[in-house]
Structures are given as C-alpha cells and as structure tokens.
Amino acid sequence: MNDLRPTEGARFLLERLTEDGTRATYRATIYTPDGEYSTTAILVDDGTATLAASSGAPSELEGMLVMLARLTARGAAKRRDDGLFVWPARLLRWRGPGR
C-alpha cells in the first residue's frame, strides 16, 4: 500500500522534474483510496498550466489537479520577485470527500 494513498478523499502531488526559469514540468499524481492516476503537468510563470495527457482520473479530480497546478504557476512571478525559489520541488495537497 502506498503511504500517500488516503483512506478517504484524494491527495494531489506535484513533483518537479525540470525547470528553466519561466516554466517547469512536474509529475502530477492523484492518489485515491482505490488507486492512483499520473500524468505530466507543464506550468508557466504567466499562470498557465496544462496536462500533457489525461491522467485517467475522474474529471472532478483531474480538474482539482489542474487548479493546483495553475495556482502554483500563478504564484511563480511573485516568488521570483520576493527572491524565493520559483518552482517548488514538491507540493502535496489533500481534499476530503465532498470538498
């Protein structure tokens, strides 16, 4: 059993694969009690984020994954201005059932 797999709800994990300053590529995984769904996400510091392909997850969960990626991309310019590392190495979020 994967330690990231929740007993309820879903966990969303973005793990940075590459970055070049203005964009980053992440392994994007959704963990559910019954399985996991993975794809690649491309984030750009103009606030855009796209999935390279569908993860195969239910559309509601995949939509939440895209939202997390977009929020991360939107914050990139501010993190750069603040002198922080622009593209986090790893982001993990949990959403409970019905959220």
DSSP file (Angstrom, degrees, kcal/mol; ACC not computed):
  #  RESIDUE AA STRUCTURE BP1 BP2  ACC     N-H-->O    O-->H-N    N-H-->O    O-->H-N    TCO  KAPPA ALPHA  PHI   PSI    X-CA   Y-CA   Z-CA
    1    1 A M              0   0    0      0, 0.0     2,-0.3     0, 0.0     0, 0.0   0.000 360.0 360.0 360.0 134.7    0.0    0.0    0.0
    2    2 A N    >   -     0   0    0      1,-0.1     3,-1.2     4,-0.1    29,-0.0  -0.568 360.0-138.0 -74.9 132.8    1.3    3.4   -0.9
    3    3 A D  T 3  S+     0   0    0     -2,-0.3    -1,-0.1     1,-0.3     0, 0.0   0.739 103.3  56.4 -63.4 -22.9    1.8    5.8    2.1
    4    4 A L  T 3  S+     0   0    0      2,-0.1    -1,-0.3     7,-0.0    27,-0.1   0.642  80.3 104.6 -83.9 -14.4    0.3    8.6    0.1
    5    5 A R    <   -     0   0    0     -3,-1.2    27,-0.1    28,-0.1     5,-0.1  -0.546  67.2-141.3 -72.4 120.6   -2.9    6.8   -0.6
    6    6 A P        -     0   0    0      0, 0.0     3,-0.1     0, 0.0     5,-0.1  -0.324  13.8-131.6 -78.0 162.4   -5.6    8.3    1.6
    7    7 A T  S    S+     0   0    0      1,-0.3     2,-0.3     3,-0.1    -2,-0.0   0.684  94.9   7.5 -83.2 -19.3   -8.4    6.3    3.3
    8    8 A E  S    S+     0   0    0     24,-0.0    -1,-0.3    25,-0.0     2,-0.1  -0.976 117.6  12.9-153.7 159.0  -10.9    8.8    2.0
    9    9 A G  S    S-     0   0    0     -2,-0.3     2,-0.3    87,-0.1    87,-0.2  -0.426  89.2 -74.0  73.9-149.8  -10.8   11.8   -0.4
   10   10 A A  E     -A   95   0A   0     85,-2.6    85,-2.9    22,-0.2     2,-0.4  -0.996  25.7-142.9-149.1 148.8   -7.8   12.3   -2.6
   11   11 A R  E     -AB  94  31A   0     20,-2.5    20,-3.1    -2,-0.3     2,-0.5  -0.928  14.2-154.7-112.0 141.5   -4.2   13.5   -2.4
   12   12 A F  E     -AB  93  30A   0     81,-3.2    81,-2.4    -2,-0.4     2,-0.5  -0.971  12.0-172.5-119.0 124.1   -2.6   15.6   -5.2
   13   13 A L  E     -AB  92  29A   0     16,-2.9    16,-2.7    -2,-0.5     2,-0.5  -0.972  10.5-172.7-124.8 126.8    1.1   15.5   -5.6
   14   14 A L  E     -AB  91  28A   0     77,-2.7    77,-2.5    -2,-0.5     2,-0.5  -0.982   7.7-175.4-113.6 123.9    3.3   17.7   -7.9
   15   15 A E  E     -AB  90  27A   0     12,-2.4    12,-3.0    -2,-0.5    75,-0.2  -0.976  27.0-122.8-121.9 118.7    6.9   16.7   -8.1
   16   16 A R  E     + B   0  26A   0     73,-2.5    10,-0.3    -2,-0.5     3,-0.1  -0.367  32.1 172.0 -65.2 130.7    9.2   18.9  -10.2
   17   17 A L  E     -     0   0A   0      8,-3.6     2,-0.3     1,-0.4     9,-0.2   0.797  67.1  -6.3-100.3 -47.9   11.0   17.1  -13.0
   18   18 A T  E     - B   0  25A   0      7,-1.5     7,-2.5     0, 0.0    -1,-0.4  -0.963  57.4-176.1-145.1 159.6   12.6   20.1  -14.8
   19   19 A E  E     - B   0  24A   0     -2,-0.3     5,-0.2     5,-0.2    -3,-0.0  -0.971  13.7-175.2-155.8 149.1   12.6   23.9  -14.8
   20   20 A D        -     0   0    0      3,-2.5     2,-0.6    -2,-0.3     4,-0.1   0.110  61.0 -91.9-132.0  22.5   14.1   26.6  -16.9
   21   21 A G  S    S+     0   0    0      2,-0.4     3,-0.1     1,-0.1    65,-0.0  -0.429 121.5  43.5 101.4 -58.0   13.1   29.8  -15.0
   22   22 A T  S    S+     0   0    0     -2,-0.6    23,-3.0     1,-0.1     2,-0.3   0.617 121.1  25.3 -97.6 -13.9    9.9   30.6  -16.8
   23   23 A R  E     - C   0  44A   0     21,-0.2    -3,-2.5    22,-0.1    -2,-0.4  -0.981  60.0-164.9-147.7 158.3    8.4   27.1  -16.9
   24   24 A A  E     -BC  19  43A   0     19,-2.6    19,-2.9    -2,-0.3     2,-0.5  -0.990  13.7-140.8-143.3 150.1    8.5   23.8  -15.1
   25   25 A T  E     -BC  18  42A   0     -7,-2.5    -8,-3.6    -2,-0.3    -7,-1.5  -0.951  24.3-173.0-112.6 132.4    7.5   20.3  -15.8
   26   26 A Y  E     -BC  16  41A   0     15,-2.9    15,-2.8    -2,-0.5     2,-0.6  -0.933  30.2-124.6-124.5 144.9    6.0   18.3  -12.9
   27   27 A R  E     -BC  15  40A   0    -12,-3.0   -12,-2.4    -2,-0.4     2,-0.5  -0.813  36.5-158.0 -78.1 126.0    5.0   14.7  -12.4
   28   28 A A  E     +BC  14  39A   0     11,-2.6    11,-2.1    -2,-0.6     2,-0.4  -0.946  14.9 177.3-116.6 120.0    1.4   15.1  -11.4
   29   29 A T  E     -BC  13  38A   0    -16,-2.7   -16,-2.9    -2,-0.5     2,-0.5  -0.968  19.1-158.2-129.0 138.0   -0.3   12.3   -9.4
   30   30 A I  E     -BC  12  37A   0      7,-2.9     7,-2.4    -2,-0.4     2,-0.5  -0.969  13.5-160.6-111.1 124.3   -3.7   11.9   -7.8
   31   31 A Y  E     +BC  11  36A   0    -20,-3.1   -20,-2.5    -2,-0.5     5,-0.2  -0.916  14.3 172.7-106.7 130.1   -3.9    9.3   -5.1
   32   32 A T  E >   - C   0  35A   0      3,-3.2     3,-0.7    -2,-0.5   -22,-0.2  -0.800  49.2 -99.1-124.6 169.3   -7.3    7.9   -4.1
   33   33 A P  T 3  S+     0   0    0      0, 0.0     3,-0.1     0, 0.0   -23,-0.1   0.823 123.8  41.2 -58.1 -28.7   -8.3    5.1   -1.7
   34   34 A D  T 3  S-     0   0    0      1,-0.1     2,-0.3     0, 0.0   -27,-0.0   0.545 126.6 -43.2 -99.5  -8.0   -8.7    2.8   -4.7
   35   35 A G  E <   -C   32   0A   0     -3,-0.7    -3,-3.2     2,-0.0     2,-0.3  -0.984  55.2 -91.0 173.5-165.8   -5.7    3.7   -6.9
   36   36 A E  E     -C   31   0A   0     -2,-0.3     2,-0.4    -5,-0.2    -5,-0.2  -0.989  18.5-157.2-144.0 152.2   -3.5    6.4   -8.4
   37   37 A Y  E     -C   30   0A   0     -7,-2.4    -7,-2.9    -2,-0.3     2,-0.3  -0.997  15.9-172.3-132.7 130.0   -3.5    8.4  -11.6
   38   38 A S  E     +C   29   0A   0     17,-0.5     2,-0.3    -2,-0.4    -9,-0.2  -0.923  16.2 143.0-129.7 151.7   -0.5   10.1  -13.1
   39   39 A T  E     -C   28   0A   0    -11,-2.1   -11,-2.6    -2,-0.3     2,-0.4  -0.861  46.7 -91.7-157.1-169.8    0.4   12.4  -15.9
   40   40 A T  E     -C   27   0A   0     -2,-0.3    12,-3.3   -13,-0.2    13,-0.4  -0.961  31.2-157.2-117.8 137.8    2.8   15.3  -16.6
   41   41 A A  E     -CD  26  51A   0    -15,-2.8   -15,-2.9    -2,-0.4     2,-0.6  -0.938   4.0-153.0-116.2 138.0    1.9   19.0  -16.0
   42   42 A I  E     -CD  25  50A   0      8,-3.0     8,-2.1    -2,-0.4     2,-0.4  -0.952  15.1-168.6-111.4 118.8    3.6   21.9  -17.7
   43   43 A L  E     -CD  24  49A   0    -19,-2.9   -19,-2.6    -2,-0.6     2,-0.4  -0.881   3.0-165.8-111.3 138.3    3.5   25.1  -15.6
   44   44 A V  E >   -C   23   0A   0      4,-2.6     3,-2.0    -2,-0.4     4,-0.4  -0.941  30.1-122.3-123.9 145.2    4.4   28.6  -17.0
   45   45 A D  T 3  S+     0   0    0    -23,-3.0    32,-0.4    -2,-0.4   -22,-0.1   0.481 105.6  74.8 -70.7   1.0    5.1   31.7  -14.9
   46   46 A D  T 3  S-     0   0    0    -24,-0.2    -1,-0.3     2,-0.1    28,-0.1   0.387 122.8 -98.6 -85.9   4.0    2.3   33.6  -16.8
   47   47 A G  S <  S+     0   0    0     -3,-2.0    27,-0.3    26,-0.4     2,-0.3   0.468  82.8 129.3  97.2   3.3   -0.2   31.5  -14.7
   48   48 A T        +     0   0    0     -4,-0.4    -4,-2.6    25,-0.2    -1,-0.3  -0.647  29.5 177.9 -93.3 151.0   -1.0   28.8  -17.2
   49   49 A A  E     -D   43   0A   0     -2,-0.3     2,-0.3    -6,-0.2    -6,-0.2  -0.974   1.1-179.9-149.4 134.9   -0.8   25.1  -16.6
   50   50 A T  E     -D   42   0A   0     -8,-2.1    -8,-3.0    -2,-0.3     2,-0.4  -0.968  26.2-125.0-135.2 151.5   -1.7   22.2  -18.8
   51   51 A L  E     -D   41   0A   0     -2,-0.3   -10,-0.2   -10,-0.2     3,-0.1  -0.803  14.3-141.6 -92.6 137.4   -1.6   18.5  -18.5
   52   52 A A  S    S-     0   0    0    -12,-3.3     2,-0.3    -2,-0.4    -1,-0.1   0.830  84.0 -12.9 -65.8 -31.6    0.4   16.6  -21.2
   53   53 A A  S    S-     0   0    0    -13,-0.4    -1,-0.2    -3,-0.0   -13,-0.2  -0.961  89.9 -75.1-159.0 164.9   -2.3   13.9  -21.3
   54   54 A S        -     0   0    0     -2,-0.3   -16,-0.1     1,-0.1   -14,-0.0  -0.393  30.2-144.5 -64.9 145.0   -5.3   12.9  -19.2
   55   55 A S        -     0   0    0      2,-0.1   -17,-0.5   -18,-0.1    -1,-0.1   0.654  37.0-119.0 -82.0 -16.4   -4.4   11.1  -16.0
   56   56 A G  S    S+     0   0    0      1,-0.3     3,-0.1   -19,-0.1    -2,-0.1   0.411  71.1 133.4  89.1  -1.3   -7.4    8.8  -16.4
   57   57 A A  S    S-     0   0    0      1,-0.2    -1,-0.3     2,-0.1    -2,-0.1  -0.357  71.9 -78.3 -75.1 160.0   -8.8   10.1  -13.1
   58   58 A P    >>  -     0   0    0      0, 0.0     4,-2.4     0, 0.0     3,-0.6  -0.286  48.3-111.4 -53.8 146.6  -12.5   11.2  -12.8
   59   59 A S  H 3> S+     0   0    0      1,-0.2     4,-2.4     2,-0.2     5,-0.2   0.824 115.5  56.8 -56.8 -36.1  -13.0   14.6  -14.3
   60   60 A E  H 3> S+     0   0    0      2,-0.2     4,-1.6     1,-0.2    -1,-0.2   0.922 111.0  43.1 -62.3 -43.6  -13.7   16.3  -10.9
   61   61 A L  H <> S+     0   0    0     -3,-0.6     4,-2.0     2,-0.2    -2,-0.2   0.897 113.1  51.1 -69.8 -40.4  -10.3   15.1   -9.5
   62   62 A E  H  X S+     0   0    0     -4,-2.4     4,-2.2     1,-0.2    -2,-0.2   0.882 107.7  54.5 -65.0 -35.7   -8.4   15.9  -12.7
   63   63 A G  H  X S+     0   0    0     -4,-2.4     4,-2.2    -5,-0.2    -1,-0.2   0.891 107.2  50.3 -62.0 -40.0  -10.0   19.4  -12.5
   64   64 A M  H  X S+     0   0    0     -4,-1.6     4,-2.2     2,-0.2    -1,-0.2   0.874 108.5  52.9 -65.7 -36.7   -8.7   19.8   -9.0
   65   65 A L  H  X S+     0   0    0     -4,-2.0     4,-2.1     2,-0.2    -2,-0.2   0.920 109.8  47.5 -63.0 -44.5   -5.2   18.8  -10.1
   66   66 A V  H  X S+     0   0    0     -4,-2.2     4,-2.7     1,-0.2    -2,-0.2   0.899 109.8  53.9 -63.3 -40.6   -5.2   21.4  -12.9
   67   67 A M  H  X S+     0   0    0     -4,-2.2     4,-2.5     2,-0.2    -2,-0.2   0.919 108.5  48.8 -61.3 -43.7   -6.4   24.0  -10.4
   68   68 A L  H  X S+     0   0    0     -4,-2.2     4,-2.0     1,-0.2    -1,-0.2   0.912 112.2  49.3 -61.5 -42.5   -3.5   23.2   -8.0
   69   69 A A  H  X S+     0   0    0     -4,-2.1     4,-2.4     2,-0.2    -2,-0.2   0.912 111.6  48.4 -63.8 -42.6   -1.1   23.4  -11.0
   70   70 A R  H  X S+     0   0    0     -4,-2.7     4,-2.9     2,-0.2    -2,-0.2   0.909 109.7  51.6 -66.1 -41.7   -2.5   26.8  -12.1
   71   71 A L  H  X S+     0   0    0     -4,-2.5     4,-1.3     1,-0.2    -1,-0.2   0.895 111.3  48.6 -61.6 -38.9   -2.3   28.2   -8.6
   72   72 A T  H  < S+     0   0    0     -4,-2.0     4,-0.4    -5,-0.2     3,-0.3   0.923 112.6  47.8 -64.9 -44.5    1.3   27.2   -8.4
   73   73 A A  H >< S+     0   0    0     -4,-2.4     3,-1.2     1,-0.2     4,-0.5   0.894 108.1  55.2 -64.3 -40.2    2.0   28.7  -11.8
   74   74 A R  H 3< S+     0   0    0     -4,-2.9     4,-0.4   -27,-0.3     3,-0.3   0.810 107.1  50.9 -63.8 -29.4    0.3   32.0  -10.8
   75   75 A G  T 3X S+     0   0    0     -4,-1.3     4,-2.4    -3,-0.3    -1,-0.3   0.535  86.4  88.6 -84.9  -6.1    2.5   32.4   -7.8
   76   76 A A  H <> S+     0   0    0     -3,-1.2     4,-2.3    -4,-0.4    -1,-0.2   0.920  86.2  48.3 -61.2 -47.5    5.8   31.9   -9.7
   77   77 A A  H  > S+     0   0    0     -4,-0.5     4,-2.6   -32,-0.4    -1,-0.2   0.902 112.9  48.7 -62.1 -41.1    6.3   35.6  -10.6
   78   78 A K  H  > S+     0   0    0     -4,-0.4     4,-2.1     2,-0.2    -1,-0.2   0.908 110.2  50.9 -65.4 -42.6    5.6   36.7   -7.0
   79   79 A R  H  <>S+     0   0    0     -4,-2.4     5,-2.9     2,-0.2    -1,-0.2   0.904 111.1  49.3 -62.1 -39.1    8.0   34.1   -5.6
   80   80 A R  H ><5S+     0   0    0     -4,-2.3     3,-1.7     1,-0.2    -2,-0.2   0.942 110.8  49.4 -63.0 -47.5   10.7   35.3   -8.1
   81   81 A D  H 3<5S+     0   0    0     -4,-2.6    -1,-0.2     1,-0.3    -2,-0.2   0.828 109.8  52.4 -60.5 -32.9   10.1   39.0   -7.1
   82   82 A D  T 3<5S-     0   0    0     -4,-2.1    -1,-0.3    -5,-0.2    -2,-0.2   0.429 118.4-112.6 -84.2   1.4   10.4   38.0   -3.4
   83   83 A G  T < 5S+     0   0    0     -3,-1.7    -3,-0.2     1,-0.2     2,-0.2   0.683  73.1 135.1  76.8  17.8   13.7   36.3   -4.0
   84   84 A L  S   <S-     0   0    0     -5,-2.9     2,-0.3    -6,-0.2    -1,-0.2  -0.489  71.0 -80.7 -93.7 166.8   12.3   32.8   -3.3
   85   85 A F        -     0   0    0     -2,-0.2    -1,-0.1     1,-0.1    -5,-0.1  -0.552  42.9-147.6 -65.9 125.9   12.7   29.6   -5.3
   86   86 A V  S    S+     0   0    0     -2,-0.3    -1,-0.1     1,-0.2    -7,-0.1   0.902  80.0  39.8 -68.8 -46.2   10.3   30.0   -8.2
   87   87 A W  S    S-     0   0    0    -64,-0.1    -1,-0.2    -8,-0.1   -14,-0.0  -0.897  83.7-135.9-113.7 106.2    9.3   26.3   -8.7
   88   88 A P        -     0   0    0      0, 0.0   -72,-0.2     0, 0.0     3,-0.1  -0.234  10.6-133.9 -57.4 145.9    8.8   24.2   -5.6
   89   89 A A  S    S+     0   0    0      1,-0.2   -73,-2.5   -74,-0.1     2,-0.3   0.833  85.5   8.1 -69.0 -32.4   10.3   20.8   -5.7
   90   90 A R  E     -A   15   0A   0    -75,-0.2     2,-0.4   -64,-0.0    -1,-0.2  -0.987  57.6-172.7-155.3 136.7    7.2   19.1   -4.3
   91   91 A L  E     -A   14   0A   0    -77,-2.5   -77,-2.7    -2,-0.3     2,-0.4  -1.000   7.4-176.3-131.0 134.0    3.6   20.1   -3.5
   92   92 A L  E     +A   13   0A   0     -2,-0.4     2,-0.3   -79,-0.2   -79,-0.2  -0.993   6.4 172.3-132.5 126.1    1.2   17.8   -1.7
   93   93 A R  E     -A   12   0A   0    -81,-2.4   -81,-3.2    -2,-0.4     2,-0.4  -0.961  15.8-151.5-131.5 150.0   -2.5   18.7   -1.0
   94   94 A W  E     -A   11   0A   0     -2,-0.3     2,-0.4   -83,-0.2   -83,-0.2  -0.958   5.6-168.5-121.5 140.9   -5.4   16.7    0.4
   95   95 A R  E     -A   10   0A   0    -85,-2.9   -85,-2.6    -2,-0.4     3,-0.1  -0.995  17.2-140.2-127.2 125.9   -9.1   17.1   -0.3
   96   96 A G    >   -     0   0    0     -2,-0.4     3,-1.5   -87,-0.2   -87,-0.1  -0.234  40.6 -72.0 -76.7 170.7  -11.6   15.3    1.8
   97   97 A P  T 3  S+     0   0    0      0, 0.0    -1,-0.2     0, 0.0   -89,-0.0  -0.366 119.1  17.7 -63.6 139.7  -14.7   13.7    0.4
   98   98 A G  T 3         0   0    0     -3,-0.1    -2,-0.1     1,-0.1     0, 0.0   0.551 360.0 360.0  78.6   6.9  -17.4   16.2   -0.7
   99   99 A R    <         0   0    0     -3,-1.5    -1,-0.1    -4,-0.0    -3,-0.1   0.412 360.0 360.0 -98.3 360.0  -15.0   19.1   -0.9
